[in-house]
């Protein structure tokens, strides 16, 4: 009986030990999965922040091209006699001939003014002050991609002793036309004046800044991982520091902050200060590479300074 009791107690202790070992293994696995899942969830939330921001904000809705102050045509001008000489128009100097959209959406108008060398017949307020104008060849980029002609409008009229020539372009959204520089010519063609033409440049920048900011986030994430691998940080016991712990300690936070500041400087100089960024796919990879390099330079500088300070303290 005593032997049976001892055997029973031994079997019971083995069963209890097995259950405890199983529970301990399950707890370790749960903790490991949690340590893996939390950074992945945080990374997914960070990477989706700016795309969600763009989708929630949406594109602005604006009215099509309008020309405030344009006079109404009361009657068509009569035919001029054969001896009539068209009036000459003189472009007033110092005027901009570039219509820069930058990242803006909606209509924008460029206005040019001409002096009148004479008197334009039948151009009074109750007659026909509007003049014929067009952009016959449209606006074309170097690779022959053109702005949608239906979204371009050109008008000209007589006002306060001058001739106004206006071109309005309605940039309806990000898919309106690819970013870049578009060249075109607008003209005044009316039998009452000598024909005049002037070249005009239209510049478009990529309008969705949130997508470009996403490149900065990706560069910061990749740069943080690279710095963590490169520096191989260890804790006071000499054990390797995990990436999550590296991002949450003082040195890691300072490194990431310095890297983001450096990368944002590249973002600002390359994208925000450009008027045609996004005209080629190569610019996307070039910007990512430049921001990644800038992040590494800023983050590594913090580590170098920290190690230099520690060396100085031990002297």
DOMARVO-809338 format. One record per atom (N, C-alpha, C): residue in three letters; x negated, y negated, z negated. Coordinates in steps of 0.02 Angstrom, whole numbers, plus 50000, padded with zeros to 5 digits. Layout:
<sites>
alaXYZ/...
</sites>
This chain:
<sites>
unk499595006050000/unk500005000050000/unk499574993850000/unk499044993949960/unk498594988149957/unk498254987050024/unk498064992850054/unk497734992350120/unk498214989550171/unk498844991950170/unk499344989450218/unk499454982050209/unk499454979750145/unk499554972550133/unk498974968450160/unk498364971150150/unk497774967450175/unk497784967050251/unk497964972650281/unk498004972650355/unk498534967750379/unk499104967450343/unk499634962850363/unk499414955650357/unk499054954350300/unk498824947450292/unk498314945550345/unk497884950250365/unk497394948850417/unk497724947550484/unk498224951450500/unk498574950450564/unk498934943750564/unk499224942050505/unk499584935650501/unk499104929850510/unk498514930250479/unk498024924750487/unk497794924150558/unk497704929950593/unk497504929650663/unk498044926450706/unk498674928150691/unk499214925150729/unk499244917650717/unk499164915550654/unk499174908350639/unk498594904750672/unk498014907950671/unk497434904850703/unk497524904150778/unk497844909250808/unk497964908950879/unk498444903450897/unk498964902550856/unk499454897250868/unk499124890450861/unk498704889650808/unk498364883250797/unk497884881650855/unk497524886950877/unk497064885850934/unk497454883850996/unk498024887151008/unk498444885551066/unk498704878451062/unk498944876451001/unk499184869550992/unk498624864551002/unk498024866150978/unk497454861650986/unk497274860751059/unk497284866151098/unk497134865851169/unk497664861751206/unk498294862851188/unk498834859051221/unk498774851651205/unk498574850051143/unk498494843051124/unk497924839851162/unk497374843551170/unk496804840851208/unk496994839651281/unk497364844351310/unk497584843551379/unk498044837551386/unk498494836651338/unk498964831051340/unk498584824451335/unk498084824251290/unk497694818051283/unk497294816551347/unk497024821851377/unk496644820951439/unk497094818351495/unk497684821351501/unk498144819051553/unk498364811851540/unk498454810151477/unk498644803251460/unk498094798351477/unk497474800251464/unk496904795851480/unk496824795051556/unk497034800151593/unk496994799651666/unk497594795751693/unk498184797051664/unk498794794051691/unk498824786551678/unk498624784351619/unk498684777251603/unk498284772851650/unk497644774351664/unk497284770151713/unk497594770351783/unk497854776251803/unk498154776751869/unk498794772451873/unk499194772651821/unk499804768551820/unk499624761151820/unk499124759251779/unk498914752251778/unk498634750051845/unk498254754451878/unk497974752851944/unk498524752051995/unk499024756551994/unk499584756152042/unk499974749752031/unk500084747851968/unk500454741751953/unk500064735651977/unk499404735751968/unk498984730051989/unk498974729352065/unk498914734952100/unk498884734752173/unk499554732952204/unk500104734452170/unk500764732852198/unk501014725952178/unk500644722352135/unk500884715952110/unk501014710952166/unk500514709752209/unk500584704652260/unk501044706652317/unk501034713052340/unk501544714952390/unk502254714152365/unk502384716052302/unk503054715152274/unk503224707752269/unk502734703652251/unk502834696452247/unk503064693752314/unk502734695952368/unk502914693552435/unk503614695952454/unk503764702352441/unk504424705052459/unk504984701552421/unk504854699852358/unk505364696552318/unk505464689352340/unk504904685852355/unk504954678852375/unk505264677952444/unk505104682652491/unk505394682252558/unk505114676452598/unk505354675752659/unk505134670352704/unk505614664552699/unk505354658452702/unk505804652652698/unk506244652052760/unk506854649652751/unk507314648652806/unk507324641152821/unk507184639452883/unk507154632352901/unk507544631152965/unk507724624752976/unk508084622853036/unk507614622953096/unk507874623953156/unk507444623753215/unk507184616753228/unk506804616053282/unk506494609553298/unk507034604153308/unk506904598553278/unk507324592653288/unk506874586653300/unk507144581453330/unk506764575353344/unk507164569353317/unk507044567753253/unk507394562053224/unk507244555553262/unk507754551653274/unk507664545253307/unk507684545553383/unk507764551453412/unk507774551853485/unk508424548553511/unk508374544053559/unk508974540553585/unk509384545053631/unk510014543653633/unk510454547353677/unk510424544553747/unk510494548853796/unk510504546753866/unk511234545053884/unk511334538653900/unk512014536353917/unk512164537553991/unk511654536154032/unk511744537154104/unk511074538954136/unk511104542554191/unk510494544354225/unk510214538254261/unk509544537554262/unk509254531754296/unk509364532154371/unk509504526554404/unk509594526554476/unk508934527754512/unk508984529754575/unk508384530854615/unk508024524254626/unk507364524454621/unk506964518454631/unk506854517354706/unk506784511054727/unk506644509654798/unk505954512354818/unk505854513054883/unk505234515954908/unk504634511854889/unk504724505254882/unk504164500854865/unk503984500754791/unk504364504454751/unk504254504254678/unk503604507854660/unk503224504754616/unk502614507854591/unk502724510054519/unk502614516454504/unk502724518854436/unk502304515054385/unk502584514154327/unk502254510654273/unk501704515154243/unk501134512054229/unk500584515954200/unk500644516154123/unk500484522054097/unk500474523054025/unk499754523954002/unk499584520953945/unk498894521353918/unk498924524553849/unk498564529953842/unk498544533453777/unk498194529053725/unk498534528053669/unk498234524153615/unk497694528353582/unk497104525553575/unk496524529353550/unk496584530853476/unk496194535853454/unk496154537653383/unk496694542253359/unk497064545453404/unk497604549853383/unk497384557153383/unk497624560853334/unk497474568053330/unk497854571853384/unk497524576653414/unk497844580853465/unk497864588153444/unk497794589353379/unk497834596153352/unk498424596753304/unk498824601753315/unk499384603253270/unk499184609253227/unk498984607953164/unk498734613153120/unk499294615553074/unk499474621853079/unk499994624653036/unk499704627152970/unk499064629052970/unk498764632452912/unk499194638552896/unk499454639052834/unk499864644952816/unk500614643252815/unk500804637452839/unk501494635152836/unk501934638852887/unk502564639652868/unk503074642352913/unk503594636952924/unk503974637552979/unk504474632552995/unk504224627953051/unk504624622853068/unk504434618353124/unk503934613053102/unk503484611453148/unk503014605853140/unk502984602053205/unk502874595453200/unk502884591153259/unk502244586953263/unk501974586553322/unk501404582153337/unk501664576453379/unk501494570253360/unk501724564253395/unk501134560553426/unk501194558853489/unk500694554853525/unk501034548553552/unk500674543053550/unk500954536653572/unk500564533953632/unk500944531053679/unk500644527953738/unk500854520653742/unk500384516453761/unk500554509553776/unk500834509153847/unk501254504053859/unk501594503253924/unk501284497253960/unk501014498554018/unk500714493254060/unk501234490854110/unk501734487154085/unk502264484754129/unk502934485854094/unk503454486554135/unk504124487554109/unk504434493654142/unk504654498354101/unk504964504354128/unk505684502754144/unk505884503554206/unk506584501754224/unk507084506654194/unk507664503754179/unk508244507654155/unk508064511854093/unk507684508654047/unk507474512153986/unk507744508753923/unk508274504653931/unk508564501353874/unk508954506053830/unk509184503453773/unk509534507553724/unk510174510553750/unk510524507153797/unk511154509653823/unk511084512453893/unk510454514253910/unk510334516953977/unk510024523953973/unk509404524553994/unk509084531153992/unk508374530553965/unk508304529753899/unk507634528853871/unk507214535253868/unk507534541053878/unk507144547253877/unk506764548153943/unk506154550953937/unk505734552353995/unk505654559854001/unk505544562154061/unk505434569354071/unk504764571554042/unk504764577154006/unk504154579753975/unk504184587353974/unk503594590553975/unk503574597853974/unk502894600353952/unk502864606753940/unk502224610353929/unk502224616153979/unk502114614454041/unk502224618954097/unk501854625554090/unk501244625454064/unk500834631554061/unk500864635053993/unk501204632053945/unk501254635053879/unk500604634353839/unk500604637553780/unk500024637453736/unk499734644453732/unk499094645153751/unk498784651753760/unk498144652153719/unk498024658053689/unk497414659353652/unk496874661853699/unk496264662653675/unk495704664853718/unk495834671653749/unk496194676053713/unk496344682653739/unk496984682853780/unk497234677053799/unk497834676253840/unk498484677653804/unk498464678553739/unk499094679053701/unk499394672053695/unk500044671553706/unk500374664953709/unk500874664153653/unk500994657853634/unk501534656353587/unk502204657353622/unk502714659553586/unk503374660553618/unk503634653853646/unk503754653653710/unk503974647453742/unk504644644953717/unk505064649653693/unk505724647553669/unk505684643653603/unk505114644053569/unk505034640553506/unk504624634153512/unk504484632153574/unk504104626053588/unk504554621153624/unk504574614953600/unk504994609853631/unk504594603353637/unk504644600153695/unk504284593953708/unk504784588553728/unk504734582653697/unk505174577153713/unk504764570653718/unk505024565953758/unk504704559453764/unk505244554153774/unk505124548253744/unk505594542753752/unk505254536053737/unk505594530753758/unk505354523953746/unk505624521453680/unk505184518653639/unk505394516153573/unk504924510553551/unk505224504753536/unk504844498953510/unk504254497053555/unk504364497053619/unk503844494953665/unk503304500053678/unk503394506053655/unk502914511453666/unk503274517653690/unk502894522153719/unk503154528653739/unk502914533853689/unk503384537553661/unk503214542953614/unk503244549653651/unk502734553653641/unk502714560453668/unk502644565253608/unk503154569453599/unk503164573853541/unk503214581153563/unk502824585453529/unk502874592653539/unk503034595653471/unk503554599753469/unk503774603153408/unk503734610653418/unk503444614153369/unk503384621353371/unk503694624153308/unk504144628853317/unk504504631853260/unk504194638753246/unk503784638953194/unk503474645253174/unk503964648853128/unk504304653653155/unk504874656653120/unk504674661753067/unk504074664553070/unk503864669653022/unk503174672153036/unk502954677152995/unk502274679753004/unk502184683153072/unk502734685853100/unk502694689153165/unk502794684453224/unk502824677953211/unk502934673153265/unk502394673653318/unk501774673553297/unk501194674153342/unk500594675653299/unk500094678853329/unk499484680553293/unk499104674253275/unk498764674153217/unk498364668353200/unk497824666953252/unk497604660853255/unk497084658953302/unk497184651853327/unk496804650053378/unk496834643453407/unk497134643953478/unk497664640353490/unk498024640553554/unk497944633753589/unk497764634253653/unk497664628253693/unk498244627353742/unk498454621253750/unk498984619753798/unk498944612553821/unk499374610753867/unk499404603953895/unk500124601653897/unk500254595853868/unk500924592953873/unk500894586853918/unk501434585853955/unk501424580754008/unk502074576654007/unk502004570554030/unk502584566254045/unk502654565954121/unk503204568354146/unk503324568454218/unk504004565154230/unk503984558854249/unk504594554954260/unk504454550154318/unk504924549454366/unk504794545154424/unk504674537854406/unk504854535654346/unk504774528654328/unk504074527054301/unk503684532354283/unk503004531254257/unk502514535854293/unk501874533854292/unk501364538154320/unk501284544354278/unk501214550154307/unk501154556354267/unk500534556054222/unk500624558254160/unk500064558754112/unk500094565654080/unk499504568254066/unk499444574754033/unk498904574153980/unk498984577953926/unk498494577953873/unk498434584953843/unk497814587453834/unk497734594053803/unk497884593853728/unk498214598953704/unk498404599453633/unk498194606353608/unk497954606553546/unk497754612753514/unk498234614253456/unk498454620553452/unk498874622853397/unk498484628253360/unk498404627453294/unk498044632353254/unk498514635653204/unk498454642253199/unk498864646153152/unk498414650253107/unk498534649953042/unk498194654052993/unk498664659552970/unk498384665152945/unk498814670552921/unk499234667852863/unk499904668252867/unk500324664752819/unk500454668352753/unk500344674952749/unk500524678752689/unk499904679252645/unk499814674452601/unk499224674352559/unk499214680252509/unk499804682952492/unk499824688452444/unk499464694552471/unk499514695752537/unk499164701652565/unk498414700652564/unk498194694452575/unk497474693152572/unk497224693552500/unk497634691252452/unk497454691952382/unk497404699352362/unk497784703552395/unk497734710752382/unk497044713452398/unk496724710452449/unk496024712352464/unk495564710752406/unk495694705052374/unk495284703152316/unk495374708152259/unk496004710152247/unk496134715152195/unk495774721652211/unk495814723852274/unk495484730052293/unk494724729452285/unk494444723752303/unk493724722652296/unk493524722752222/unk493954719852179/unk493804719752107/unk493834726752077/unk494334730752098/unk494394737652073/unk493784741752095/unk493614741352159/unk493044745152184/unk492394742652152/unk492334736152143/unk491734733452112/unk491664735452040/unk492224735652003/unk492194737851933/unk491954744951927/unk492224749351969/unk491994756351969/unk491254756851986/unk491034752952035/unk490334753252057/unk489874750852001/unk490044745351968/unk489624742851913/unk489604747851856/unk490174751051841/unk490194756051787/unk489734761851804/unk489744764251866/unk489304769751886/unk488574767551886/unk488454761651911/unk487764759151917/unk487444758051849/unk487814755051802/unk487534753451737/unk487524759451689/unk487954764351701/unk487994770351659/unk487974768551585/unk488464764651560/unk488444762451491/unk488534768151442/unk488234767351383/unk488304772451329/unk488484768951265/unk488834772651221/unk489024769751157/unk488454770351107/unk488574768451045/unk488054768450994/unk487784775450978/unk488194780550991/unk487974787450980/unk487614790351039/unk487544786451093/unk487194788751153/unk487634792551201/unk488284792851188/unk488744796351233/unk488974791651288/unk489094794251349/unk489324789951404/unk489994786651388/unk490064780451409/unk490674776551398/unk491144777651458/unk491764779251445/unk492244780251500/unk492394773651535/unk492664774151595/unk492824768151633/unk493344763951596/unk493834767251565/unk494354763551529/unk494054759751469/unk493594763051433/unk493274759751377/unk492814754151401/unk492494755151458/unk492064749951486/unk492464743651502/unk493074744551529/unk493484738851548/unk493784735251487/unk493784738551430/unk494084735551371/unk493584732851320/unk492924734051330/unk492454731251283/unk492224724251306/unk491864720851263/unk491684713851275/unk491264713051338/unk490744717251345/unk490294716651402/unk490664718151467/unk491104723151465/unk491474724851526/unk491954719351546/unk492294716351497/unk492764710851513/unk492384704851542/unk491814703251512/unk491414697551538/unk491174699051609/unk490964705251621/unk490714707151688/unk491274706651740/unk491864709351723/unk492414709151770/unk492644701951782/unk492674697951729/unk492864690951737/unk492394687151782/unk491734688051771/unk491244684551814/unk491294686951886/unk491414693351895/unk491474695951963/unk492084693251999/unk492654692751963/unk493264690151994/unk493174682752013/unk492854678851970/unk492734671851986/unk492304671152049/unk491784675352054/unk491364675052114/unk491734677252176/unk492144682452170/unk492534684952228/unk493054679852249/unk493364676452200/unk493864671352217/unk493544665452253/unk492924663852238/unk492584658552274/unk492524660352348/unk492374666652363/unk492344668852433/unk493034668652464/unk493544670752428/unk494234670652452/unk494434663452471/unk494264658752428/unk494454651852440/unk494074648952500/unk493424650152502/unk493014647252556/unk493174650352624/unk493324656852624/unk493424660352688/unk494134660052713/unk494624660852668/unk495324661052688/unk495684654552678/unk495684651952617/unk496074645952602/unk495834639952641/unk495194639452655/unk494924633752690/unk494884634752766/unk495154640252790/unk495144641552862/unk495814639652893/unk495804637852956/unk496424636152991/unk496614641553042/unk496184646553052/unk496334651753102/unk496174658753076/unk496124659653008/unk495924666152983/unk496464671352999/unk496224677353018/unk496674682753035/unk496754683853109/unk496364680253149/unk496424680853222/unk496134687453247/unk495734690953206/unk495464697453226/unk495434702053165/unk495474708653177/unk495454713453121/unk494774713453087/unk494254711553124/unk493584711453094/unk493534706553036/unk493934701253037/unk493914696452983/unk494164699452917/unk494624704252921/unk494874707552861/unk494314711452827/unk493944715452866/unk493404719452838/unk492834715052814/unk492704709652851/unk492174705152831/unk492334701652765/unk492964699652757/unk493154696352694/unk493124701252636/unk493364707352646/unk493324712352592/unk492604713552572/unk492174714452622/unk491464715652607/unk491144709852571/unk491304703752591/unk491024697852559/unk491274697152487/unk491914698452475/unk492174698052406/unk491894703552363/unk491814709552391/unk491524715152353/unk490804713452333/unk490414710752380/unk489724708952365/unk489684703452313/unk490134698552319/unk490144693052270/unk490334695652201/unk490804700252198/unk491004703152134/unk490414706752102/unk490054710752141/unk489474714352114/unk488944709452088/unk488834704152126/unk488324699252105/unk488514696052039/unk489144693952033/unk489374690751971/unk489374695551912/unk489624701651922/unk489654706551867/unk488964708851846/unk488524710051894/unk487854712351878/unk487454707051842/unk487574700751859/unk487224695251825/unk487364695251750/unk487984696951731/unk488154697251660/unk487764702851625/unk487704708651658/unk487324714151628/unk486584712451623/unk486314709451674/unk485604707551672/unk485484702551615/unk485924697651608/unk485854692751554/unk485914696051486/unk486374700851479/unk486464704351416/unk485844708251397/unk485564711951445/unk484954715851431/unk484364711351416/unk484324705651450/unk483774700951437/unk483834698151367/unk484454696851345/unk484554694251277/unk484364699451225/unk484534705751238/unk484354711051190/unk483604711851186/unk483254711551243/unk482534712151243/unk482204706351204/unk482464700351214/unk482204694451179/unk482304695151104/unk482874698151083/unk483014698751012/unk482534703550977/unk482274708651014/unk481834713550984/unk481104711250983/unk480944705751017/unk480244703351018/unk480064700150952/
</sites>
